Amino acid sequence: MAQEISFIKQYMDLLKSRFDEEISFDLIINHEESLEKRIPYLSLQLVAENAIKHNIATIDNPLAIIITVEKNGVIVKNTWQPKTEEVQSEKFGLDYLNQIYGYFKNNNLDISLKDGYFICFLPVMY
């Protein structure tokens, strides 16, 4: 997972250079040992892209993306401010992650809406 975390930091730096004040990004590591475990390849990028694709991000209403590393997985949450116009989507990202977790017969991807946030829990893979 350490490699995924390193990659998402670079990716979010790139997005911050593009969107500046329209996006905020926080990374919280509550469980260092989890960095030695695995999550699906590019899963953090897919969830971050999903947040940007489907939500409004403006200076007045910035999109907050928060990634938290916990003992059993990674929580990726973003402010829920869906775009009013319909977004063309192939549903590739989240469907891909569901398939990966299903293939490895691991805990399922957990997606929810709570307290104004879209929350995606990516369990570690054993």
N, C-alpha and C positions, 0 to 999 in steps of 0.2 A: 504494500500500500504506500510505502514511502515514495516510490517512483510516481505513483498516481498523484500524490500530494504535491510533489515537486512540479509535475506537469501542470496541474491546475493552477498553481501559483503563477507560473509563467503565462498561462492562458489568460488568467484574470488580469494580469498586468497588461497584456496586449489589449484586452477589452477596455480596461480603464483608460488606456491611451486613446481609444476610439470614442468612448462614451463619456469620459471624464466624470462630471458630477451626476450623470444620469444613473450610474450604477455604483453601489457600494459592495465591498466584498470583505468578509471576515472569515478567518480560519481559526478554529479553536481546537486544540488537541488536549482532551481530557484524559486520554489513556495512551501514553507513549508506546507501550508494548504492542498495541494494535497496529502500529506502523509496520510491524514485521509480518502481519497477516496479509491476506489477499482480498481484493474486490475485483470485479470484472474490469478488464482492460478498457480504458477511456470512459469508464462509467461516470466519473465526476464531470468530465467535459460534456457528455451527453445530457446530463441533468441540468448543467448550467446553460447549455444551448437551448434546452427546452424552456427554461425560465425566461430567457431573453426573447425567444421566438413568440411566446404566447402572452407576454405581459407588457404593459406600458412602462417605459423608462424615460422620465423627463426630469428636468432640473427641479420642477415643483413637486413631482412624485417619483423620486428615485427608486430604482429597483434594488432591493437589498438581497444579497445572496450570502447565506451563512452556512459554512461547512463545519460540522463538529465531529471529531473522531472520538468515539466511545469504545467501550470494551468489546461489544459485540458487533460493531459496525459503524457506518458513517451516516450522519443525518445531514441531508442537504435541504435547506429550506429557503424559500424566497417569498417576498411579499406577494400576496395574491392581488394583482391588479390587472385582470385580463383585458386584452385589447377588445374594443367594441366590434371591430370588423372581424369577420371570420378569417382565420389564418389557414393558408394551404398547408396541409401536413400529410406526410406519408405515414405518420405514427411510428417511424422507424426506431427512435431512441428508446422510449420506454418499453416498446414491444421487444426490442432486442435484449434489453436487460432482463425482462421477464423470461425470455427464452433461455438465456444463459443460466439464470438461477434454476430454471426448470431442468435443464440438461444435467446440471451437477447435483440435482435433487437436494439442493440446499434450501435454507429458509427462503421464503418468497420475498420479493421486492415489496415493500409496504409503502403505499402512497395514500396521503390523506390531506384534507383541508382542515385547519384548526386555527382559531384566533387570528384570522387574516393572513395566514401563511399556507402555501403549498409545501407539503413536507414529503420528502422521499427518503426512506430508510434503506440503505444498502448494507445488508448483513455481510459479515466477513465470510469468506469461503474456506472450508476446511479440506 
